[in-house]
Amino acid sequence: MVTRLYWHNTSNGTTGLPTTKQSAQATAAGNAIVTTSNKNMTTTIGTSQTSISYSPGGSAGYSYFGRWVSDVISQTSIAANTWTFSFGYSSFWGGSDIGVAICIYVWRPTTSAKIATIMDTTNAQAFNSAETGYKLTASGSAVASGITSGTDGLCVEIMTNTSLSGGTLTLYYDGTTVVATNNTAASSVASYIETPENIAIGAVSGVTATATSKVVTNKFIAQG
């Protein structure tokens, strides 16, 4: 059983969520959306693709495209695994615009603090000028202890290497179609992160996240 968490275009209003970028990757190129924005990430696939667009100014570095937050974790540790992350993207410069950064971490809203970083890394990837689906992997670190069950949740931040100017970059998500193969033409992309571990998500309802679950999890509500 795997855990797949889809990115959605709905706001998560839980008090105590991140208000600044937690990744150590540089963002000199700018922000596609404000870093105070927290969107939902659940086990349920999307229903209608949406997008975030950005026109960089040409500064070297990674541009920040957003953060997604899961419901609470109902366990105290997370195993080290190879994580998959998939998304839709288009770049006005095509293959000249390369590289994607992903940061996944455990967050505690009751103290407004990052508890542990699972990964904060970059992948080399040449992008296309038309909407394309990407499916990449990266090694995660174990969180052997320290997670407070029923309080902490997962966050993911996505960034792309954007040192060019003169056009628009677009991240696509919340669609109905899972990308099967990296770097393929796509539409209605259901962007997500995935780990082979069956992570228990949703302490209040007792729902366990799986790759095929159609249960809508509760909001990320901190349990004091």
Beta strands, then each sheet from edge to edge (+ up, - down):
strand 1: 3-11
strand 2: 30-31
strand 3: 39-42
strand 4: 50-54
strand 5: 62-72
strand 6: 82-91
strand 7: 98-108
strand 8: 113-126
strand 9: 132-139
strand 10: 153-161
strand 11: 169-173
strand 12: 184-185
strand 13: 192-195
sheet 1: 2+ 5+ 3+ 1- 13+ 6- 9+ 12-
sheet 2: 2+ 5+ 3+ 1- 13+ 6- 11+ 4-
sheet 3: 2+ 5+ 10- 7+ 8-
end
